[in-house]
Amino acid sequence: MANDWKDRLGMVYSTNPDFEYDKEEKQEAETLPSKQQKLRVSLDKKKRKGKAVSLISGFVGNDNDLKELSKLLKTKCGVGGSVKDGEILIQGDFRDKIIELLAKEGYKAKKSGG
């Protein structure tokens, strides 16, 4: 057995020589089809020194698909941005354009807040 003590932190010791630890493996979230996604697009200025960003939230799926969608939106808007905590941040106020782009891709998106 490899030195896997970090995987066993918080587990109770067993004297059974045949005991196998149940290691929980992270399950990758399954991405919903674009037609089932309900995304919210809002304007956010908090903690950004007054600079506005378009915030896309509500995506259900794995990180790779979220990053692909982010890349598409950044390219089409011609600006930078990032993916953080399951949300897409696009620099600037592009809410209307983002909603239009998401609709073309088959997503349900609506403006919220801001």
C-alpha distance (Angstrom), angle and dihedral (degrees) to the residues before:
residue distance angle dihedral
M1 . . .
A2 3.79 . .
N3 3.77 120.8 .
D4 3.79 95.1 -83.5
W5 3.79 100.0 151.8
K6 3.81 91.4 130.9
D7 3.80 89.5 60.3
R8 3.80 89.5 53.7
L9 3.81 99.4 50.2
G10 3.78 111.0 132.7
M11 3.80 93.6 19.6
V12 3.80 124.5 122.4
Y13 3.82 118.1 -114.7
S14 3.81 118.4 -110.5
T15 3.82 127.4 -157.2
N16 3.80 91.3 -157.7
P17 3.84 105.8 110.7
D18 3.82 91.0 -151.8
F19 3.81 94.5 51.0
E20 3.80 114.7 128.2
Y21 3.77 121.2 -161.6
D22 3.78 115.5 -125.6
K23 3.75 104.3 -127.4
E24 3.76 114.0 -162.5
E25 3.75 109.2 -137.4
K26 3.75 118.3 -153.0
Q27 3.74 110.1 -106.6
E28 3.77 114.8 -139.0
A29 3.79 108.7 -127.9
E30 3.77 112.1 -113.4
T31 3.78 112.9 -120.6
L32 3.78 115.6 -122.0
P33 3.81 116.5 -133.1
S34 3.81 113.1 -94.2
K35 3.83 92.2 -108.7
Q36 3.83 90.4 59.8
Q37 3.80 95.4 47.1
K38 3.80 116.3 103.1
L39 3.78 107.2 -162.7
R40 3.78 127.4 -174.8
V41 3.78 120.8 -150.0
S42 3.80 117.3 -160.7
L43 3.79 140.2 160.8
D44 3.79 115.3 -112.3
K45 3.81 128.4 -170.8
K46 3.79 99.5 161.5
K47 3.81 117.9 123.7
R48 3.80 91.9 -2.5
K49 3.81 102.1 101.4
G50 3.82 91.6 -105.4
K51 3.80 94.9 -53.4
A52 3.79 114.4 133.0
V53 3.79 123.9 -129.5
S54 3.77 130.5 -176.8
L55 3.79 107.6 -124.0
I56 3.81 120.3 -154.6
S57 3.80 113.3 -166.1
G58 3.78 137.8 165.5
F59 3.82 98.1 62.3
V60 3.79 112.9 152.7
G61 3.78 113.1 -159.4
N62 3.77 147.8 60.8
D63 3.79 125.9 -41.4
N64 3.81 95.5 -109.5
D65 3.81 92.9 57.9
L66 3.81 90.4 45.8
K67 3.82 90.5 51.9
E68 3.82 90.9 48.6
L69 3.80 90.9 53.2
S70 3.81 90.0 46.7
K71 3.80 91.1 51.3
L72 3.81 91.1 50.6
L73 3.82 92.7 50.5
K74 3.83 94.0 45.6
T75 3.81 90.8 49.5
K76 3.81 94.4 47.8
C77 3.82 92.7 46.2
G78 3.80 92.8 43.1
V79 3.80 93.7 -132.3
G80 3.79 140.5 103.0
G81 3.73 128.7 -101.2
S82 3.76 143.8 142.9
V83 3.79 146.3 -134.7
K84 3.78 115.9 -113.2
D85 3.82 131.4 166.7
G86 3.80 93.3 -13.0
E87 3.81 93.4 -50.9
I88 3.79 131.5 106.1
L89 3.80 117.8 -131.5
I90 3.81 117.5 -160.4
Q91 3.80 117.2 -172.9
G92 3.81 112.4 -117.0
D93 3.79 135.2 12.7
F94 3.81 104.1 -57.4
R95 3.81 98.1 140.1
D96 3.81 97.0 130.2
K97 3.80 94.0 44.4
I98 3.82 91.8 46.8
I99 3.81 92.1 51.1
E100 3.80 89.4 50.0
L101 3.83 92.0 48.6
L102 3.81 92.7 47.2
A103 3.81 90.7 50.0
K104 3.83 90.0 53.6
E105 3.82 88.5 52.8
G106 3.82 90.3 51.8
Y107 3.83 98.8 -104.2
K108 3.79 124.8 137.3
A109 3.78 105.6 -128.0
K110 3.77 133.2 168.0
K111 3.78 137.5 178.2
S112 3.77 116.4 -104.7
G113 3.78 130.2 -177.6
G114 3.81 124.7 -20.3
